[in-house]
Amino acid sequence: MIYIRMQTLARFESHINHRIYRDPSTCDCATCRDVEENWLVIFDENHAYHLYTVQCDYFAEDSILNYRDKK
């Protein structure tokens, strides 16, 4: 069993202006595929908050968006 915990808002905020990577998810849209294959830069506090709330929405629906520092 793989245990993945949600990232905190503080963690997203601490990665502003840094690249983050995301593990593959159940979503197959172009944006999700791009973030999974490449990377994403968190631009500011609003962007960090957006990523945090989207992650929370996915967890509420029993889906996982796992972000990490390295691919």
N, C-alpha and C positions, 0 to 999 in steps of 0.2 A: 504494500500500500504506500502510495506517495503522499506525503503530507506537505501541502503548500499553504502558507499563511498569507493573508492579505497584507499588502504594503500599507504603511501608515501615510497620512497626509504629510507628516514631517519628513518622511523619507523622500517622497516625490519633490517636496520643496528643497530638500538638501541636494537634489540632483538637477536643479535649474542650471541651464547652460552646459549640461553633460549629456552624452549619449546614453540611452538605455535600450535594451533589447527585450523582446517578448517571445515567450515560447509559443508554439503553434496552438491555436484555439479552435473551437468548433465553428467560428465564423469564417466564411470563405470569401468575404468581400475584398475588393482590390486594396483598400486602405489597410486592413488587417494583414493581408499577405505581404504588403510592402514593409510594414513595421516588423513582421516576423523575419523577413528575408534580409532586411537592411538594418535600420536603426531609427531611433526617434530622439530628437533633442527637445527637452523641456525648456520652453522659452521664458516663462515667467510664472508668478504665483497663480494666476488665473488658469494657465495651462496645466499646472501641477494639480490644482483643485479639480479640473475637468477630468484628468486621467484617474484621479482617486475616486471620483464619483462614478465614472464608467466602470471601474474595477468593482466597486460595491454593487452596482446594478447587476453585473455578470454573476457575482457570488450569490446574490439574492435569487437568481434563476438557476442555481446549481451549475454554473459554468465558471471557468477559471481563466483569468488573464494574469499570467505570471511574468513579472518584469524582473530583469536582472541587469547587472553591470557589464557582463561579458557575454558574448554570443555562445 
